[in-house]
Amino acid sequence: MQIAVVGTGYVGLVSGVCFAEMGNDVTCVDIDAGKVESLRDGRLTIYEPGLEVYFDRGRREGRLSFTTDLAEAVRPADVVFLALPTPPGEGGAADLKYVLGVADDLGRLLSEAKAGGDGWGYKVVVDKSTVPVGTAARVTAAIEAHGVAEGEDFDVVSNPEFLREGVAVEDFMKPERVVVGTGSERAADVMRRLYEPFVRSGNPILVMDEASAEMTKYAANAMLATKITFMNEIANLCDRVGADVDKVRRGIGTDSRIGPKFLYAGIGFGGSCFPKDVQALHRTAREKDYDFQILDAVLRVNDVQRRAMADRVVEALGTDGDRPLDGKTVAMWGLAFKPHTDDVREAPAHVLIRELTRLGADVVAFDPEAVETTRATFEREPLDGPGALRYAERGYDAVDGADALVIATEWPEFRRPDLDRVREGLNDGPNGAPLVFDGRNVYEPERMAEAGFEYHSVGRPHVAPRGAGIGDAG
């Protein structure tokens, strides 16, 4: 098929590259001329494992191209994907100005082509962006306003993405399900033919109405965010009663009604999807006069959870006063909101950095991929505390001379570090042992005690080094 993808952000670029890998001819369009030039020159503009191989092959074999000209991309296309930003607007509602702006442009282009006798044929226009219920109808209206006919010249489809950053290529090429929202059998048939090569193992293509497809995306992310938040609440209670959240997780995760995924306690969720989508669904509920109490709790608890580790650092290391961490240096491993990405949107690590520096600490941070995106974020929105933020070239450089180490992202390389090297680099804490605060429960408490650390994690008893004389803190 001939495919146009409007928007070369994370979803648009992954979608375009993967559609091209499956043999389609794909033109990706973006208004950012610099980004288009980079992509034409073979330079990916996002970090996503596995994407580069398909990207290079698609360009080399002529199935993948890039342009700033919307008409050039849309004219030959059978399917036009809208993969545009929907940032949170006032009150958390998704801002649809980019989606509706392109819909208006599409309507104008289709109308001009039809009036000139050079009709471009029937188009399936697909909302790939995460959009609130009712957006397909608004996109349809925006296109129809230019005198083109739904069902004859075009149909609008909702086709939400379910990509996990870090494994997005695998998710796209082997989806657990494909959701297609449309009342048009003609459009549904086009979408089935497009996606059939991706579901040869038997996973379903689910065709439903547009509103249900739009709601499915929000419901999925809200459910996953709720599971994470529930386990963080359980972890906080485990801290108070002396239970171990890892054992609780295994105890409930073997129940087939619950399942083992998204039950890991930590310092909260972040990223481009969960916070934004939960807020947008919450806003939709308010607009319909529905009190979605669970989402209230999810948002509130996650906000507290992302700051809680700073309180534990203060408790172990701080002094009295408004700046209890004055003169202290905290090393931080991990800046991305999750491993295998450079995405730092709503990253818990960034919340912690702001909190620690507000309390007076200097932070020395390291991440395998997300240093530059972090640097750009804090250049746009500078820190407002007395503490400073510096970056290290290696993880071990960050800990040298630091008073504590915080693990904020569970990158694989952090799972088996040279603990002797870490211990030698860190200063001893008030109890005579170097301090490690593990916000992702990467390490086993007993191993950390044996290695000579005072170790704090989430929902598990914190431990002191063997023979240090202060015992387990329980």
N, C-alpha and C positions, 0 to 999 in steps of 0.2 A: 504494500500500500504506500501511497504518498502521504506523509505526515508532516504537519507543522507543529512546532512546540514554541509557544510564546512565553518567554521568560527562561533564562538560563541560570537560575538559582539552583539550590540543591535538588529540588524535586524535578525541575525542568531538565536539568543537565543529565541526571541519572536516567530519567524517562527517555529522553532523546537518544542517548547512547545505547541503552538497552533495546529500544525498538529497532535501531539500526543494526545491532548485532543479530537480531532475528530476521534480517533480510529486507526490512522496509527502507524506503528512501526518506530520510528525515532532514528537514531544514529547521534549525533552531534560530529564533529571532530575539533580539534584545535591543533596547534603546541605548544601552551603554556601549559606545563604540570601542572603548578601550578593552572591555571584556570580550567583545566579538573578535577584535584583532588578536588578542591572546589565544583564543580558542582556534582561530584560523591558523595561527602559527604553531599549534600543537601543544599549547600550555594550558593545562587544566586550571580552572579558577576555584575549585573546591578540593578538599582532601577527602577521598573515600576509597578504602582498600578495594582493589580489583577493578576499579573503573578505568584506569589508564590503558589497560590491555584492550578493552573493547573500544575505547575512544580512539586509540591509534589505528586499530583495524578498520573502524568505520570511516575514518578520514582517508586512510590509504586506499580503500576499495571504493571510494566515491559514494558511499551511502549516507554520509553524515556531513552536513555543511552548516555554515553560520552566516547570518546576515543581520543588518539593522533595518532592512526593508520589509515591512509587514506584508505588503502586497506580493512581493517576490516569494515569500514563504507560503502564503495562503492560496495564491492562484492555482497551483497544481494539486493542492492537498485534498485528500478524501476526508481526513480527520484533522481538526485543529484543536490542540490541547492548550488550555489556559493554565499555565503553571506560574502564577503571579503572586507576589507577596500579599498577605492579608494580615497586616500587623494589628495588634490590639489598639483600638481607638478609645474614645471617651467611655469610661465605665467598664472597660474590658471587651466591648463589642468589637467584632472583626471589622476592620476598615476595608471596604470593598471598592475604593476609588480606582485602584489599578485594574481590577477585574472588569468593572463596569466601563471604565475608560476604553479598554481594548474591545469590549463588546460593541461599544458605540463605533469605534473605528472599523470593526468588521462589518457592521451594518452598512456603513457608508461605502466601503469598498465593494461589497456585494451589490448594493444598489447601483453604484456607478457602472459596474461591469454589466449589469442587466440592462440598464438604460442605453448603454452603448452598443447593445447587440452582441456583446462578447461575454455572455454569461459564463460564470466559472463552474457551473454545475452544483449539484447538491453537496452540502458540507455538514458533517457532524461536528458540532462545537462542544468540546468537553471541558467541564470544570474539573481540573485536576487539583487546584488549590483547595485547601481546607476552608470551607465556606459555611455560613449558617443556613439553617432551613429557610427555603424561599429564594435562595440565590439563583437557582436555575430559572425560575420564573422571571426574576429581574433581568437576567442576562437575555432571555428570550425577548422581553419587552424592549430592551435597549437595541437589539438588532432589528426587530420588527418595526421600530419607530422610523426606519429609513425606507419602508415600503417593500421590504422583502418578506416572503411568506414562509411561516413555520410549516414544516411538513413537505413543502415543495422545494424551497431553496436551502433550507437548513433545519436541523433539529438540535436542541441543547440536551446534553447528557451530563449527569453527575457521576463521576468516576473517582472516588476518593482514593488517595494513596495510603498505604500502610507500611512505609519504609522505616526501618530502624537504622539510624546513622551508625556507621561502622560495619554493617552487613547489608547495606541497601541494595547492592548489586545482586546478591543472592536472593533477597526478598523480592526484587522485581522479576528476576528470571525464573524463580520457582515460588510464586505466591501461594499462600495457604488458601486464599479465595480472591476472586475479583468481583467487586461490587459495581454494578451498572444501574444507574437510576434514570429511567426514561419511560414515557408512555407511548413511544413510537416504536413499532415493531421493525420498521425500516432501519432506524438508528441502532436498535438492539442487535439486529443481524450484523451490521457493520462491526459493532464492538465485539460480538462473539467471534467473528472471523479474525479480527485483529489479535484477540487474546488466546485463541485456541492453542497456538504453539507453545504458550507459556504454562498451560495446565494439562499437558499430555499425561501426567501421572494420575489424573482423575480429580484433582481439586476443583471445586465448583466455580462457575461463573454465575453469580446471583443477580438476576434481573428483577428490579423492583421499581417503585415510583421514585421520583426525584427527591421528594422530601424525606423518605425513609433512608435513601442512600446518604443524603447529607447528614442526617441524624446518626447514622451508623458510625461514621468517622468520629464524631464527638463522643458518642457513647463508649466506643472502644477505648479512646484515650482517657476519658474520665474514669472508666472502670479500672484501667491499669494504674492510674495515678492514685485511685482510692486504695488499691491493694498495697502499693508502696507506703502510703500514709498510714494505713492500718498497722502494718508491721512496724513502722517507726513508733507508733503509739504503744504497741506491745513492747518494743525495745525499751522505751522510757519507763514503762512499768516494771520490766525485768530489772532495770537498774535499781529500782526501789525495793524489790522483794528478794533480790539475790538469785534470780533465775538467769538462764543463758538463752538469749534469743536465737542463737544458731540451733540449739537443740529443739526449741519450740518450733522453729521453721521446719526442721526435718520431721517433727512430729505431726504437723498439720499438712505439710506439703505432700505426704504420701496418701492423703485422702483424695480420691479421684474427683470428688466434688469441688475441691479447692485447687489442687495441682501445685507443682513446685515453683512455678515461674512468678517473678515479681514479688517474692516474699523476703527479699534481702533488706535488712535494716541498714540505715546509713544517715547521711546528713541532708536528705531531701532530694527531690527531683528538680531538674532544670531542663534546658534545651529549648528548641524552637517550637515544640508541639504541646507537651503536657501543660505547662503553665498557661499558654495562650488559649488552648482549646478548652481547658477547664473554666477559665474566666469567660470565654465566649459563650459556653453552654450555660453558665451561671447567669450571664446577662440575658440570654434568650428566655430563661425561666422567669426572671424578674419582669421582663417585658410582657410576659403572658400571665402575670400576677400569680406565679407559682413559687412557693418558698422551697427551694431545693436545698434542704438542710445539710445533706451529706456533702455537697460541694462547698458549702460554707465552711464546714469543718476541714475538708481537704486543703483548701486554700490557707486557712488560718494555721493549721498544724504545720504545713510545709514551710510557711514563713518562719515560724518559731524554730523548726528543726534545722533550717539552714544557718541559724545564728547560734544554736545551742553549744556547738563545739568551742566557740570563743569563750563562753562562760566557763567551760571546763578548763581551758587553758589558764584563765584568770584564777580559778580556784586553786590550781596546782602551782602557779608560777607568779601570780600577781601580788600587788600590795594594795593598801587602801588608797582611796581618792578617785578622782574622775579619770585619771590616766594610769590605771593599775599596771599596765604593761610597759610603762615608760622605761626606755633603756634596754628592753628585751628584743631579741631577734628570733623570729619564728621562720623556720624553713617550711616550704609547702611543696609537696609533690603532687602535681596534677592541677590543671587549670581548665581543661575542657569539661563540659557537663557530663561526659561519659568517655570511655576509652575509644580509640580508633577513629577519632574525629578531631578537627580543630575548632569545632563549634563551641562558643563560650556563651551563647545566649542564655540568660537566666541561670548561669552555672553556679551551683552552691559554693564553689571555690571563690568566685568573685564576691559573693555576699560575705564570706568569711574574711577575705582580704579587707573589705571595707570596714568590717567590724573590728578586726584586730588592729588595723592602723588607727581607727578612731580611738581605741583604747591605749594608744601610744606605741605599739609594737612596730618595728621594722619587719617587713616580710621579704624573704628571698625565695623566689618561686622558680620551679622548673616543670616543664611539660614537654613530652617528645614532639608534639605538633602544634600546640596552641599558644606558644609565646607571642607570636606576631599578632594573632587575633586578640589576645589579651592586651598587648601593648596599644593596639588601635582603640580598643574599648575604653581604656583609662585615659587615653589622649582626648577622646570625645567627651568623656564624663569623668573628670579628674577626681581623685580621692580628696576628701575634705577633712581628714584627720591629721594629727601631728606626725603619725608614723609614715615611713616611706616604703615604696615597693621597688625592689630590684629583681633582676632576672639572672639565673645561672645557666651556664652552658651545659652542665651535667648535673644529675641529681646529687652526686656526692659533693660537688662544689657548693650546693645550696646548704648542706648541713654543716659545713665547716664553720665553727664559731657560733652556731645557732644555739639558742636555749631550749628549743623544742622542735620536733618535726611533726607536721600535720599531713596525713595522707588524705587528699581530697578527691582523687580520681583513681580508679583501680586499673591503671595501665598494667599489662602483663609484666613489663620489666621491673615494676615495683614489687612484684610478688616474691621474688627470690633475690633480694639484694645481698651484698656483702655486709652482714650485720656488724662484723668487727669494724669495718670501715665506717659505718654509720655511727657506731658507739664512740669511736675515736674522734670523729668530727664534732659531735655534739658536746656542749658543756653539760656538766652534771647539774641536775635540778636540786631543789631545796632538800630533798630526801637522800641526796648522794648518788643518784643514778640519772642517766640521761632520759628525757621524757619523749615518748612517742604517743601521738593522738591519732588513732586510726579511724577516720570517718567512713571507711568502707569495709571494715572488718576483714582486711586482707590477710592478717597474720593470726596465728594461733597464740592465745595468751600464754600458755605454758612455755612455748618455744621462746617467746619474747622475754619471759622471766629468766629462763635458762641463759639467754644471751646477754643478760645484764641490764635490761631496760625497765623503767617504770612505764607500764603500758596501759593506755586508756583506749577503749573501743566503744561501740554503740550497743547497749543492751546486754553486755557481758561483764562479769566481775573484772575490775581492773587489778593488775597484779604488779608486784614489786620484784626486783631481782632476787634470786635465791641467796640467802645469807645476808641480805641488806638490813635485816632487823626490823623492818616496818611491816612485813607480812602482807597478805592479800588485803586489799581495802574493802572487798565484798561489795 
